[in-house]
Amino acid sequence: MEMIASRLDDLLATEGLEIRADGRAGSGAVLTMQALAAVAVANPRLHVQEWPFFSSARKGAPTRGFLRISRRPIAKASEITHPHIACLLDEGVTTTVDFAQGVPHGGIFILNTTRSPEDGARRFRLSGRVVTIDGDGIAQRFLKKPIGNISLLACLTELLPGFDQEVTQERLRWLLGRRRLPASMIEANCNLFAASLGCANIADCDEAGPTDHQPSPFPGYGDLAPGAQSRLRLSRNNLTSAYARTGYRLKFADPEGICNGCGHCIVNCPENIIEFHPDPAIGVRVTGALITQYCKLCHECIAICPKGLFTEAPLPAEGKGGSQQ
């Protein structure tokens, strides 16, 4: 089994290193990736790409952080599906999320847990280098609450080539300061980081079966044609959360049946109110829009339709209507 841990420097120099962290809202998964990115950005030789992913806004909902680091410019702009390093900040999230999904055989797994690396590998069926640290327990001493993200940050900086612990501590202090944390809390987190260094347990394990943690196959678009985001989503003069100007509504008309089935209006509508049906000739044919159901006249469909089938029209005298044909 080839160990990714033995070629981290090569990955940074060639294809780039991809890291993914899974946790729950409040577990600090996003802060871990942001702090590591802040350290990488301080190195002029490194290119960095970092972003978070949230599901529900409720406390305890799954959260995920992505980080790419490379000595070459990063051309990718997609989520990380085959991370070289997978971090788990909360064991409870594994009931809904496979944190090891897509990690290649011989990958690196960093777990916030009281388990040994061998026990963690058996529990989650992991093959590769398994690093475990009781981050919650260490945090309890310094923060009086179980938040293991700073300990995982310490593990990552010890693992990655060229990452200096003193620089990491300085960047962590800067990042927490930007979040307007009290000075005493910033100092406690920095002390927690220092105390976590050298506390990890490490073992190379081989417990995953050939079908474990395989990425789910793309199910396809079904009856929908693939579409693209319209330019309006990125513009400053269009707000998809705004409302129609007084006296106007959306209108759809296709009397000559020229809809080409591109489906752009369907995938760009923020309220999912475009009506359509499968068409064997063009894939999908748009037939109207449920204008009374949350249509805010955001102009997404108007801007993206290549045939100009959507327009803004004066509201009729009765001011009512359902599906606009």
Buried (B, 14 or more C-beta within 10 A) or exposed (E): EEBBBEBBEEBBBEEBBBBBBBBBBBBBBBBBBBBBBBBBBBBEEBBBBBBBBEEEEEEEBBBBBBBBBBBEEBEEEEEBEEBBBBBBBBBEBBEEBBBBBBBEBBBBBBBBBBBEBBBBBBBBBBBBBBBBBBBBBBBBEBBEEBBBBBBBBBBBBBBBEBBEBEBBBBBBBEBBEEEEBEEEEBBBBBBBBBBBBEBBBBBBBEBBEEEBBEEEEEEEEEEBBEBEEBEBBEEEEBEBEEEBEEEEBBBBEBEEEEBBBBBBBBBBBEBEBBBBEEBEEBBBBBBBBBBEEEBBBBBBBBBBBEEEBBBEBEEEEEEEBEBBE
